[in-house]
Amino acid sequence: MTRSISLGLLALPLAFVSPALANCKTDISTFQKLLDNDLKVGHVGKSVHAKASADLAAAGKLCSASQDGAASNAVRAARSRYGYPTN
């Protein structure tokens, strides 16, 4: 059961997650899944996977600390560093 609060015409769930936080978590998760798959099929080595995963863990800490811009920049930098498109 989700609880919500009402602010006039607007009711928000108490567990509201900001769109930016959701986006940085999605960016991190998407790139991690891509790295995991590339490791599985042999497109990246274990050492590259480990380094990139550590970079994403650092980005995750920024994201959790509501430093969304810094987290997005960290993901973009990691993608570039390991030869992935940055979109």
Backbone torsions as a table, in degrees:
resi	resn	phi	psi	omega
1	MET	NA	126.1	179.1
2	THR	-95.7	128.4	176.3
3	ARG	-89.2	150.3	178.5
4	SER	-140.4	161.0	175.3
5	ILE	-116.4	151.3	-179.6
6	SER	-111.1	129.2	176.4
7	LEU	-120.1	78.3	-176.3
8	GLY	70.0	-117.2	-179.1
9	LEU	-84.5	-7.3	-174.3
10	LEU	-108.6	125.9	174.4
11	ALA	-116.1	125.7	-178.7
12	LEU	-116.2	139.3	173.8
13	PRO	-66.6	147.2	180.0
14	LEU	-66.0	-24.4	180.0
15	ALA	-93.5	33.6	-178.6
16	PHE	-61.4	132.7	177.0
17	VAL	-114.1	129.4	-178.8
18	SER	-63.2	145.7	178.6
19	PRO	-58.5	-36.6	-179.7
20	ALA	-65.2	-41.7	178.5
21	LEU	-64.1	-43.0	178.0
22	ALA	-62.1	-39.2	-179.3
23	ASN	-66.4	-44.3	-178.8
24	CYS	-68.1	-35.6	176.2
25	LYS	-65.7	-38.8	177.7
26	THR	-65.4	-43.8	178.9
27	ASP	-59.3	-45.0	-179.4
28	ILE	-65.0	-47.3	-179.1
29	SER	-62.3	-42.6	-179.1
30	THR	-63.4	-45.4	-179.6
31	PHE	-68.5	-37.4	178.0
32	GLN	-62.6	-42.2	177.9
33	LYS	-62.5	-40.7	177.8
34	LEU	-62.8	-45.2	178.0
35	LEU	-61.4	-44.0	179.8
36	ASP	-60.5	-43.2	179.1
37	ASN	-66.3	-42.4	179.6
38	ASP	-63.9	-34.4	174.7
39	LEU	-66.2	-44.2	-177.8
40	LYS	-59.9	-40.4	-177.3
41	VAL	-93.9	0.5	174.5
42	GLY	89.5	15.2	179.3
43	HIS	-79.8	-22.7	174.6
44	VAL	-132.2	152.0	177.2
45	GLY	-83.7	167.5	-178.7
46	LYS	-61.6	-38.1	-177.6
47	SER	-68.3	-39.7	177.6
48	VAL	-66.0	-43.0	178.7
49	HIS	-59.8	-43.5	-179.1
50	ALA	-64.5	-43.9	179.6
51	LYS	-65.4	-44.6	179.7
52	ALA	-65.3	-39.5	178.5
53	SER	-64.9	-36.6	176.7
54	ALA	-65.9	-39.8	176.5
55	ASP	-61.8	-39.9	179.6
56	LEU	-70.9	-32.9	176.0
57	ALA	-64.0	-40.2	177.0
58	ALA	-64.6	-40.5	177.0
59	ALA	-63.7	-36.9	177.8
60	GLY	-62.3	-37.1	177.3
61	LYS	-66.1	-40.1	176.9
62	LEU	-63.5	-43.1	-180.0
63	CYS	-61.5	-45.2	179.9
64	SER	-65.3	-25.7	179.2
65	ALA	-90.1	15.4	179.3
66	SER	61.9	27.4	174.8
67	GLN	-100.6	65.4	-171.3
68	ASP	-60.7	-43.7	179.9
69	GLY	-62.7	-44.3	179.0
70	ALA	-65.4	-38.3	178.7
71	ALA	-65.0	-44.3	178.6
72	SER	-62.7	-41.1	177.6
73	ASN	-63.8	-38.5	179.5
74	ALA	-66.0	-40.2	177.5
75	VAL	-65.9	-44.6	179.2
76	ARG	-61.5	-41.8	178.7
77	ALA	-64.8	-41.2	178.9
78	ALA	-65.1	-43.2	178.3
79	ARG	-58.5	-44.7	180.0
80	SER	-66.5	-44.7	-177.6
81	ARG	-58.4	-36.4	-177.1
82	TYR	-102.3	14.6	170.9
83	GLY	83.2	21.1	177.9
84	TYR	-99.8	149.3	177.4
85	PRO	-62.9	145.2	-177.6
86	THR	-99.2	-3.0	179.9
87	ASN	54.2	NA	NA
